[in-house]
């Protein structure tokens, strides 16, 4: 499942923030903020995508770099939210 999440997030980032340039998407563990790919406004777009794509709710307390600063952290965050829903 994590590969599916990572692929969906990677594609969204390429299309939305990199004008379709998939080659410019950083490694899964690279910081999206430090690499200038997302800013505070983009985080809100990312949250909207995550909620719609994966049918989860992202609370205000969840909107922190630990959850949203890399493709790997987003994937882990989404997986944990999906597991919680399934329980």
Backbone as ProteinMPNN parsed JSONL, in Angstrom:
{"seq_chain_A": "XXXXXXXXXXXXXXXXXXXXXXXXXXXXXXXXXXXXXXXXXXXXXXXXXXXXXXXXXXXXXXXXXXXXXXXXXXXXXXXXXXXXXXX", "coords_chain_A": {"N_chain_A": [[0.815, -1.198, 0.0], [1.98, 1.255, 0.733], [3.611, 1.907, -1.415], [1.768, 2.504, -3.395], [0.565, 4.764, -2.275], [2.789, 6.491, -2.14], [3.358, 6.735, -4.894], [1.018, 8.0, -5.836], [1.167, 10.424, -4.408], [3.628, 11.407, -5.309], [3.034, 11.771, -8.045], [1.016, 13.726, -7.827], [2.473, 15.868, -6.73], [4.319, 16.343, -8.794], [2.597, 17.089, -10.925], [1.111, 19.239, -9.823], [2.847, 21.075, -8.494], [5.23, 21.123, -9.874], [4.775, 21.532, -12.509], [4.258, 19.287, -14.119], [6.732, 18.118, -14.419], [8.095, 15.366, -13.828], [10.659, 14.426, -13.453], [11.845, 16.223, -11.778], [10.928, 15.754, -9.246], [11.828, 15.279, -5.928], [13.878, 12.835, -4.129], [12.23, 10.272, -2.201], [12.704, 10.652, 0.538], [13.561, 13.234, 0.771], [13.34, 16.674, 1.787], [10.444, 18.457, 1.102], [9.863, 21.047, 1.688], [12.371, 22.293, 2.31], [13.543, 22.028, -0.183], [12.163, 23.831, -1.634], [9.796, 23.173, -2.911], [7.24, 23.014, -1.828], [5.234, 25.386, -0.041], [3.627, 27.222, 2.627], [1.056, 27.684, 1.587], [0.906, 25.761, -0.406], [0.961, 23.493, 1.16], [-1.623, 23.396, 2.139], [-3.018, 22.789, -0.209], [-1.935, 20.279, -0.671], [-2.879, 18.904, 1.588], [-5.631, 18.952, 1.036], [-5.65, 17.334, -1.252], [-4.732, 14.887, -0.143], [-6.819, 14.295, 1.659], [-8.999, 13.999, -0.095], [-8.106, 12.047, -1.95], [-7.406, 9.792, -0.375], [-9.461, 9.477, 1.346], [-9.49, 10.367, 4.038], [-9.404, 12.28, 7.096], [-7.579, 15.138, 7.755], [-6.443, 16.541, 10.538], [-6.025, 19.777, 12.155], [-3.884, 19.585, 13.971], [-2.385, 17.665, 12.764], [-1.099, 18.834, 10.683], [1.858, 19.262, 10.243], [5.424, 19.546, 9.75], [6.623, 17.018, 10.277], [4.784, 15.188, 9.363], [4.267, 15.941, 6.73], [6.476, 16.717, 5.162], [7.976, 15.244, 3.362], [7.84, 12.82, 0.709], [8.005, 10.255, 1.721], [7.348, 10.67, 4.456], [4.746, 11.625, 4.202], [3.503, 9.404, 3.069], [3.802, 7.518, 5.159], [2.307, 8.817, 7.134], [-0.281, 8.879, 5.945], [-0.736, 6.119, 5.736], [-0.845, 5.446, 8.485], [-3.141, 6.835, 9.271], [-5.095, 5.59, 7.678], [-4.964, 2.982, 8.673], [-5.894, 3.456, 11.257], [-8.535, 4.152, 10.719], [-9.436, 1.735, 9.746], [-9.453, 0.153, 11.949]], "CA_chain_A": [[0.0, 0.0, 0.0], [2.806, 2.463, 0.819], [4.094, 2.245, -2.76], [0.637, 3.137, -4.073], [0.445, 6.101, -1.687], [3.947, 7.264, -2.597], [3.192, 7.022, -6.315], [-0.047, 8.999, -5.972], [1.68, 11.696, -3.891], [4.678, 11.833, -6.247], [2.362, 12.265, -9.252], [0.343, 14.974, -7.479], [3.502, 16.9, -6.574], [4.839, 16.655, -10.132], [1.578, 17.789, -11.716], [0.607, 20.458, -9.192], [3.872, 22.032, -8.072], [6.396, 21.098, -10.763], [4.293, 21.701, -13.883], [4.346, 18.029, -14.845], [8.125, 17.674, -14.562], [8.299, 14.257, -12.889], [12.095, 14.253, -13.206], [12.263, 17.151, -10.728], [10.433, 15.332, -7.939], [12.982, 14.813, -5.15], [13.827, 11.495, -3.539], [11.13, 10.129, -1.247], [13.052, 11.125, 1.89], [14.035, 14.624, 0.698], [12.396, 17.668, 2.282], [9.729, 19.235, 0.09], [9.942, 22.45, 2.111], [13.75, 22.761, 2.133], [13.841, 22.061, -1.613], [11.377, 24.89, -2.244], [8.715, 22.628, -3.721], [5.981, 23.437, -1.218], [5.242, 26.414, 0.993], [2.452, 27.078, 3.486], [-0.138, 27.596, 0.747], [0.951, 24.458, -1.071], [0.633, 22.478, 2.16], [-3.081, 23.298, 2.172], [-3.396, 22.042, -1.414], [-1.517, 18.905, -0.42], [-3.831, 18.344, 2.555], [-6.869, 18.726, 0.294], [-5.431, 16.157, -2.089], [-4.654, 13.703, 0.725], [-8.152, 14.0, 2.173], [-9.85, 13.529, -1.187], [-7.561, 10.834, -2.572], [-7.33, 8.651, 0.524], [-10.691, 9.464, 2.149], [-9.17, 10.537, 5.457], [-9.467, 13.652, 7.575], [-6.31, 15.63, 8.295], [-6.745, 17.558, 11.527], [-5.057, 20.871, 12.265], [-2.704, 19.113, 14.702], [-1.625, 16.779, 11.872], [-0.432, 19.631, 9.647], [3.2, 19.576, 10.751], [6.45, 19.001, 8.857], [6.891, 15.595, 10.522], [3.836, 14.4, 8.568], [4.037, 16.414, 5.367], [7.658, 17.335, 4.564], [8.602, 14.416, 2.326], [6.935, 11.804, 0.178], [8.037, 9.14, 2.669], [6.595, 11.007, 5.669], [3.329, 11.693, 3.818], [3.049, 8.027, 2.901], [3.682, 6.916, 6.495], [1.183, 9.483, 7.793], [-1.523, 8.388, 5.345], [-0.89, 4.725, 6.158], [-1.266, 5.387, 9.888], [-4.527, 7.303, 9.333], [-5.927, 4.565, 7.074], [-5.011, 1.884, 9.636], [-6.76, 3.887, 12.357], [-9.908, 4.057, 10.232], [-9.772, 0.331, 9.551], [-9.557, -0.502, 13.257]], "C_chain_A": [[0.861, 1.264, 0.0], [3.336, 2.884, -0.548], [3.002, 2.945, -3.558], [0.459, 4.571, -3.581], [1.573, 6.986, -2.205], [3.812, 7.665, -4.065], [2.141, 8.104, -6.532], [0.442, 10.373, -5.525], [2.734, 12.26, -4.836], [4.05, 12.43, -7.509], [1.665, 13.599, -8.985], [1.35, 16.119, -7.378], [4.041, 17.319, -7.942], [3.842, 17.495, -10.924], [1.22, 19.159, -11.144], [1.685, 21.505, -8.94], [5.071, 22.114, -9.007], [6.002, 21.127, -12.236], [4.486, 20.453, -14.733], [5.738, 17.472, -15.01], [8.455, 16.604, -13.522], [9.773, 14.053, -12.546], [12.594, 15.162, -12.079], [11.743, 16.791, -9.34], [11.619, 14.782, -7.142], [12.805, 13.381, -4.654], [12.748, 11.463, -2.454], [11.441, 10.674, 0.141], [13.569, 12.566, 1.91], [12.937, 15.586, 1.142], [11.774, 18.463, 1.142], [9.799, 20.718, 0.406], [11.346, 22.998, 1.843], [14.14, 22.865, 0.661], [12.98, 23.069, -2.366], [10.224, 24.411, -3.109], [7.353, 23.023, -3.156], [6.24, 24.527, -0.185], [3.937, 26.267, 1.775], [1.156, 26.975, 2.678], [-0.216, 26.234, 0.069], [0.613, 23.329, -0.109], [-0.89, 22.294, 2.221], [-3.613, 22.555, 0.945], [-3.087, 20.56, -1.238], [-2.484, 18.212, 0.534], [-5.162, 18.041, 1.867], [-6.784, 17.489, -0.584], [-5.454, 14.885, -1.248], [-6.046, 13.315, 1.218], [-9.059, 13.423, 1.088], [-9.392, 12.179, -1.729], [-7.677, 9.611, -1.668], [-8.501, 8.563, 1.494], [-10.404, 9.478, 3.649], [-9.328, 12.011, 5.817], [-8.12, 14.013, 8.173], [-6.65, 16.775, 9.239], [-5.675, 18.644, 11.565], [-3.772, 20.427, 12.946], [-1.816, 18.205, 13.857], [-0.798, 17.545, 10.843], [0.892, 20.164, 10.19], [4.232, 18.965, 9.801], [6.73, 17.51, 9.06], [5.98, 14.698, 9.687], [3.843, 14.733, 7.083], [5.274, 16.942, 4.639], [8.376, 16.483, 3.526], [7.572, 13.395, 1.843], [6.873, 10.625, 1.149], [7.219, 9.454, 3.923], [5.103, 11.118, 5.375], [2.759, 10.283, 3.7], [2.844, 7.348, 4.254], [2.497, 7.503, 7.247], [-0.145, 8.953, 7.264], [-1.776, 6.946, 5.765], [-1.395, 4.638, 7.594], [-2.719, 5.834, 10.037], [-5.485, 6.244, 8.776], [-6.059, 3.368, 8.024], [-5.935, 2.213, 10.799], [-8.221, 3.766, 11.948], [-10.368, 2.614, 10.122], [-9.979, -0.409, 10.874], [-10.936, -0.421, 13.837]], "O_chain_A": [[0.514, 2.244, -0.66], [3.493, 4.076, -0.815], [3.283, 3.876, -4.313], [0.23, 5.482, -4.376], [1.332, 8.106, -2.657], [4.116, 8.799, -4.434], [2.349, 9.024, -7.324], [0.167, 11.375, -6.185], [2.732, 13.456, -5.129], [4.487, 13.478, -7.985], [1.715, 14.502, -9.82], [1.103, 17.213, -7.885], [4.201, 18.509, -8.214], [4.216, 18.503, -11.524], [1.047, 20.123, -11.889], [1.455, 22.696, -9.153], [5.845, 23.069, -8.942], [6.804, 20.787, -13.106], [4.831, 20.539, -15.911], [5.918, 16.452, -15.675], [9.021, 16.899, -12.469], [10.097, 13.559, -11.466], [13.645, 14.904, -11.492], [12.083, 17.456, -8.362], [12.338, 13.911, -7.631], [11.723, 12.8, -4.751], [12.403, 12.491, -1.87], [10.534, 11.113, 0.848], [13.971, 13.061, 2.963], [11.754, 15.346, 0.904], [12.474, 19.062, 0.326], [9.794, 21.552, -0.499], [11.493, 24.049, 1.218], [14.973, 23.694, 0.297], [13.053, 23.157, -3.591], [9.726, 25.159, -3.95], [6.425, 23.328, -3.906], [7.296, 24.587, 0.446], [3.22, 25.282, 1.599], [0.25, 26.238, 3.066], [-1.287, 25.633, -0.015], [0.042, 22.317, -0.515], [-1.381, 21.171, 2.34], [-4.559, 21.775, 1.056], [-3.884, 19.699, -1.612], [-2.863, 17.062, 0.311], [-5.752, 16.985, 2.095], [-7.723, 16.697, -0.655], [-6.122, 13.914, -1.604], [-6.409, 12.139, 1.196], [-9.799, 12.47, 1.332], [-10.204, 11.278, -1.938], [-8.008, 8.52, -2.133], [-8.536, 7.687, 2.359], [-10.987, 8.716, 4.42], [-9.378, 12.875, 4.941], [-7.583, 13.277, 9.001], [-7.087, 17.841, 8.808], [-4.563, 18.455, 11.072], [-2.684, 20.843, 12.547], [-0.647, 17.993, 14.179], [0.093, 16.981, 10.207], [1.024, 21.336, 10.543], [3.945, 17.977, 9.124], [7.044, 16.811, 8.097], [6.356, 13.578, 9.34], [3.466, 13.898, 6.26], [5.133, 17.563, 3.586], [9.301, 16.965, 2.872], [6.562, 13.151, 2.503], [5.802, 10.061, 1.372], [6.475, 8.599, 4.404], [4.281, 10.744, 6.211], [1.659, 10.008, 4.179], [1.832, 6.681, 4.471], [1.764, 6.778, 7.919], [-1.036, 8.615, 8.044], [-2.901, 6.588, 6.112], [-2.282, 3.837, 7.887], [-3.454, 5.27, 10.847], [-6.56, 6.025, 9.333], [-7.145, 2.806, 8.164], [-6.675, 1.351, 11.274], [-9.054, 3.328, 12.741], [-11.533, 2.3, 10.369], [-10.605, -1.468, 10.91], [-11.175, -0.927, 14.933]]}, "name": "protein", "num_of_chains": 1, "seq": "XXXXXXXXXXXXXXXXXXXXXXXXXXXXXXXXXXXXXXXXXXXXXXXXXXXXXXXXXXXXXXXXXXXXXXXXXXXXXXXXXXXXXXX"}
